[in-house]
């Protein structure tokens, strides 16, 4: 679908009668007073929705401007958004309006945003484990015994989540290779689904 563009308060008037009533979607070249600013100087792949009507007309034709031929001519697609191509006359206004079709496209886009999901790498462990840079989340099952989790080094900005997944009385402990965790030598998880976000500042670890 083409990119729809708008110029602030962009309007002009026809300088030649439009005597054709072709099928919707037909491309024509129309003569106007000016195609300059505030009209957007569109490029390939862009279109400008516009309404053309006489003063006081209640059912304008919607056209999509697809190109600028020169300073006084537009290329347009007739009868857009289920409107009917009509005869138009010199002096009729052509305005770059927000149409109902464009508004519906906008509302649909807002209601169904394009969300990008990034998978989080999860590591499942059942014994002592050294966290690597690819371990964003470590789930530890301590059913078979206490588990100690550590890292190879303290790297500033490195962070991961540690979770105890089992219901046993055994513990899951994070002990850094050096420094402290929130001022203590280690941090212990004792209850099922206990979880903590850990982040390193380069010498010590904090809880996030």
C-alpha positions in Angstrom: 0.0 0.0 0.0 1.2 3.5 -0.8 2.3 5.9 1.9 -0.3 8.6 2.5 1.1 12.1 3.0 -0.4 15.5 3.8 0.4 19.1 3.5 -0.8 21.6 6.1 -3.8 23.5 4.7 -3.0 22.3 1.2 -5.6 23.3 -1.3 -5.9 24.7 -4.8 -8.5 25.2 -7.6 -9.1 23.5 -10.9 -8.1 25.6 -14.0 -9.8 23.3 -16.5 -13.1 21.5 -16.5 -13.0 17.7 -15.8 -15.6 16.4 -18.2 -14.9 12.7 -17.8 -16.6 10.2 -15.4 -14.4 7.1 -15.8 -14.3 4.0 -13.7 -13.0 4.4 -10.2 -9.2 4.0 -10.1 -8.7 5.6 -13.5 -5.5 7.8 -13.7 -5.9 11.3 -15.2 -3.9 14.5 -15.3 -5.7 17.6 -13.9 -4.8 21.2 -14.3 -4.7 23.3 -11.1 -3.6 26.8 -10.0 -0.5 25.5 -8.2 1.1 22.2 -7.1 3.7 24.0 -5.0 3.9 24.4 -1.2 2.0 23.7 1.0 1.4 20.6 -1.2 3.8 17.9 -0.4 6.2 17.2 -3.2 5.5 13.5 -3.3 7.8 10.8 -4.6 7.3 7.3 -5.9 5.2 5.2 -3.6 3.4 8.2 -2.0 -0.1 9.4 -2.5 -2.1 12.4 -1.2 -5.9 11.9 -0.5 -7.9 14.9 -1.7 -11.5 16.0 -2.0 -12.7 17.9 -5.0 -16.0 19.8 -4.9 -17.8 23.0 -5.7 -18.5 25.4 -2.9 -21.2 23.9 -0.7 -21.3 20.6 -2.4 -22.3 17.8 0.0 -20.9 14.8 -1.7 -17.4 15.5 -3.0 -15.4 13.0 -5.1 -12.2 11.7 -3.4 -9.2 11.4 -5.5 -5.7 10.2 -4.6 -2.9 12.4 -6.1 -0.2 10.1 -7.2 2.3 12.5 -8.9 3.2 16.1 -9.6 3.6 16.6 -13.4 4.7 20.3 -13.1 3.8 23.4 -11.2 0.2 23.3 -12.5 -0.7 19.7 -13.1 -1.4 16.7 -10.8 -1.8 13.1 -11.7 -4.8 11.7 -9.8 -6.7 8.4 -9.3 -10.4 9.0 -9.7 -13.2 7.8 -7.4 -11.3 6.6 -4.4 -12.8 5.3 -1.1 -16.1 4.3 -2.8 -16.9 7.8 -4.1 -18.3 8.3 -7.6 -16.3 10.1 -10.3 -18.1 13.3 -11.3 -17.8 16.2 -13.7 -15.9 19.2 -12.1 -15.5 22.7 -13.3 -13.0 25.5 -13.3 -12.8 27.0 -9.8 -13.8 23.9 -7.9 -11.6 23.3 -4.9 -9.1 20.4 -4.5 -8.1 20.0 -0.9 -5.7 17.6 0.8 -8.2 16.4 3.4 -8.3 13.7 6.1 -10.8 11.3 4.7 -13.0 8.7 6.4 -10.9 6.0 4.7 -7.7 7.4 6.1 -9.1 7.8 9.5 -10.3 4.2 9.5 -6.8 3.0 8.6 -5.4 5.1 11.4 -7.8 3.7 14.0 -7.1 0.1 12.8 -3.4 0.7 13.2 -3.8 2.0 16.7 -6.1 -0.9 17.7 -3.6 -3.5 16.3 -0.1 -2.2 16.9 2.8 -4.0 15.3 4.5 -5.4 18.4 7.9 -7.1 18.0 8.5 -9.9 20.4 12.1 -10.7 21.4 12.6 -14.2 22.8 14.4 -14.4 26.2 17.0 -17.2 26.5 16.2 -19.4 29.5 18.6 -21.8 31.1 17.3 -24.7 33.2 19.7 -26.1 35.8 19.6 -28.8 38.5 23.2 -28.5 39.8 25.8 -25.8 40.4 26.0 -23.5 37.4 28.2 -20.6 36.1 26.0 -18.0 34.3 27.1 -17.0 30.9 26.4 -13.9 28.8 23.7 -15.7 27.0 21.8 -16.6 30.1 19.2 -13.9 30.6 17.1 -16.1 32.9 18.2 -19.0 35.0 15.6 -21.4 36.4 17.1 -23.6 39.1 15.5 -26.9 40.3 17.1 -27.8 43.7 15.1 -31.0 44.2 18.3 -33.1 44.3 20.2 -30.7 46.6 21.3 -27.1 47.3 22.4 -25.2 44.2 25.0 -22.5 44.0 25.0 -20.2 41.0 27.8 -17.8 40.1 29.4 -16.0 37.2 32.9 -16.3 35.7 33.6 -12.6 36.4 32.0 -9.3 37.4 31.0 -7.4 34.2 29.5 -4.0 34.5 26.0 -3.9 33.2 25.6 -7.7 33.1 22.2 -8.7 34.4 20.1 -11.8 34.7 17.1 -13.3 36.5 17.4 -16.2 38.9 14.4 -18.3 39.9 13.9 -21.3 42.2 11.3 -23.5 40.6 11.0 -26.5 43.0 9.1 -26.9 46.3 11.9 -28.7 48.2 13.6 -27.4 51.4 16.8 -27.0 49.4 18.1 -23.6 48.5 19.3 -21.8 45.4 22.1 -19.4 46.2 23.8 -16.8 44.1 27.4 -16.2 45.1 29.5 -13.8 42.9 33.1 -14.6 42.1 34.1 -11.5 44.1 32.4 -8.6 45.8 29.0 -8.7 47.4 25.3 -8.9 46.6 23.4 -6.0 48.1 26.2 -5.8 50.7 26.1 -9.5 51.6 28.4 -12.4 50.5 25.5 -14.1 48.7 21.8 -14.1 48.0 19.6 -17.1 48.9 16.3 -18.2 47.4 14.4 -20.6 49.7 10.8 -20.8 48.5 9.3 -22.2 45.3 9.1 -19.5 42.6 11.3 -17.1 44.6 12.9 -14.9 41.9 15.4 -12.1 41.8 16.8 -9.8 39.2 20.6 -9.3 39.6 22.7 -6.7 38.0 26.5 -6.0 38.3 28.2 -2.6 38.4 31.6 -4.2 37.7 32.7 -4.9 41.3 29.5 -5.7 43.2 25.9 -6.9 42.5 22.6 -5.3 43.2 19.0 -6.4 43.2 16.9 -4.8 40.6 
